[in-house]
């Protein structure tokens, strides 16, 4: 029995990539979900996939499409989770890259979009969920981090800065709310839309960025989204309190 079986979690970024694979993998373990992404059609596909998984009988999955940097969207997600019962927290897997430009070439709108998807969504989830979880005296808060948080990589300046901010926000939460298990999960180098965008990026720093991302594909170093998601599912099957306040990289598991 998985440690989260019968519990209900919010999951952002569930329309594709690791988020979709994670939704299916958690549903298979009997975890109830409220999934979110901006694309209603893709999100609905994920929900249908969750309903078809072997071993997922009895698992309930609801989809709430919309921008999770909006407080109203996150409130709707939380309300749906509370209706399902046994609400236990959230996993923030959403993100935006906007690769290619030098930092001064990024428009204000592009820069803001990266921070909204990674950092502001994280804060909205914390604002909405922590009062409920603290009242319960337990819960889970998972943030998708990245090695980019520790690097200076031309072509993804906003993403590097946003991941550094998101990871620090997660550590702040761990320090301020010890009752809730808060952790950072770095999913590894995974074949996702972000990888494809980086390989085909345009802008002043695109050539430098492609020199890093293209060899991973050419040399077969990329994991599948399913492999990365499975790493987090295995991690969350462990004794949850021991995960608190730490950064977990799939390559070290």
N, C-alpha and C positions, 0 to 999 in steps of 0.2 A: 504493500500500500504506500503510495506516495504521500509525503508529509503534507501536501496541499490538497489532497483528495477531499472533495466536498466543500472546499473553500471557494470564495468568489473573489476574482481579481479584475482590476481594470488593466487593459493592455492597449497602448498607443502604437501607431505604426503597423497596424495589423493587415493592411491591404496587400502587401507584397513582401518579398524578401524574407529576412530573418523574422520580422514580426508575424507574417503569415505562417511561416513554419513553426514558430513558437506557439501560436494559437492552436494549431492542429495538434502539436505534441502535448500541450497541457490538457486539451480536451480529451485526448486519449488516456491521460492519467486521471480523469475524473474531476478536473478543475473546472468550475463554472467561470464563465468569462463575460465581461462587457468589453467588446472590442471597438476600437476607434481608428479612423483615418479620414482624410478629407474626401476621398473618392467613394461615393456611395455604392456604385456598381461593383468595384473591386472588393469593397468591404463585405458586401452581400455574398460574393463568391467565397470569401474566407469562411464566413459563417456556414455556408453550405458544406464546405470541405470539412469543417469541424463536426458537422452532423453525420458525416459518412465514415468517420474513423472507426476502426475496429477497437472495441473496448471502451468506446466513448458513450455507450448507452447510459442514459440518465443524466448526461452532462448537458447543462443549459448554456447557450451562448446567445447573447443579444448584441446587436450592432448599433452604435450611435455615430453616424457620420457627422463630420464638422471639424472645424479648426480647434484643436485642443488648447491653443493659447488663449482661447476665449473662456472666461469663467462660466458662462452659461452652458457651453458644451460639456465641461468637466462636471458641473453640477448635475446635468442630465445623466451622465455616465454613473455618477455616484448614486443617484436616485434609483437607476436601473439595478445597480449592484445590491443595494439595500433591499429592493423588492425580491431579488433572488435569494437573499439571506446569506448568512455566514460570510459577510464581507471581511476581507483580510488584507487588502492593500492594492498596490499597483506595480506595474512594470512599464517603464517609459522606454520604448524602443524606437520611437519616431525620430527622424532627423532629416536635415537638408544640407547639401554640400556646396552647391554653386561653384564648381571648380573651374580653374583656368586663369582668371584675371589676377594681376598683382593686387595687393590690398588697396592701392589708390585707384585702381580701375573699377573696383566693385561699386555699384550704385548703392545709394542709401537704402533703397528698397530691398536689394539682394542681401546686403549685410544684415538688415533687420530681420529678413525672413529666416536666415540661418540661426540667429539668436532666438527668435520666437520658437522655432521648431525644437530646438535643443534645450534652451535655458528657461524661457518663459513657460513652456508647457510643463517642465519639471516643477516650477514654482506654483503653477496653478494646481497641479496634482497634490502638492504638499499642502497648500492652503485649504483645499477642499477636504482632503482625506485625513490629515493628521488629527484634527479635533475628534473625529469619530474613532480613530485607532487608539488615541491616547485614552479616551473614555473606556474603551474595551480593555486597555492595558496590554495590548499586543497587536502585531500586524507586520506587514512587509512592505518595503519600498526599494525597488530595484531600478537603477539608472544605467542605461547603456553608455559606457565610456568608450575611450579609444586611446591607443598609443599616440594619436595626434595631439592629445592634451599635453604631451611632454616634448613635442617637436616643433621646429620651425620649417614648414614645408611650403616653398613658393607654389602658389596656385590654389591653396586651400586655407588661406590665412584666417578667414572668418570662422571656418569649421574648427581649426585648431584652437582658436581663442574661445569659441563657444563650448567645446568639449572640456577645456580646462575649467571654465566657469561652472559647467554642469557637475563635473566631478567634485569640485570644491564645495558646491552647494550640497551635494550628497554627504560629504564628510561633515559639513556643518550640521546637517540634520542628524547624523549619527551621534554627534556630540551633544546635541540639544534634546534629543528624544530617545533615551536609551531603551524605552519599552518597546519601540518599533525597530525591527531588524532592517537596517538600511545598508545597502551594499552597491558597489559598482561592478558591472560585468563588462569586460572588454571581449567582444565576440570574435576577434581574430580577423584575418584577411579573408573576406568572403565574397564570392561572386554574386554581387547585387547590382541594382541599378546605379548606385553610387560609383561602384567600380567601373562600370561601363561609361558613365558620364566623365569620370576622370581620364579614362583612356582616350576618349574622343573630345576632350575639352578644347576650348578656344580661349584666347586671351594672351596677354603678355607673358604669363608664366606657364602656359600650356605645355611647351616643349619640355621644361624641367619636370613638370608633373607627370607627363606621359612617360618620361624616362624611368620613373619610379614604378608607376602602375602597370605599364604594358608587360614588363618582364615577368611579373607575378602570373599573369595569364599565360604567357608563352611558355613558361617553365613549369606550368601545372601546380603552382603553389597555392591556388585558391581553394578554400573549403566551400562546400555547398551551404546554403542557408539552413538546410535540415541538420547538417552536422553541427553547425554553430548553435542552433536552437537546442539540440540534444544536450550540448554541454551545460547550458543553463538549467535545463530540466533536471539533469543529474545533480548539479550543484544544489538546487533547491530541495532535493530529496534528502539532503543531509540534515544534520542538527542545525536548524536555522540560527539560533543565537550565536553560534561560533562564527557565522559569516559576517556579523555586524561590524560596520565601520571599515571594512576591508575592500580592496580592489582585487577582483578575481579575473584572471586572463585565461581564456580557454586553452591557450598553448601551455599553460602551467598546470592544468588539471589532470 
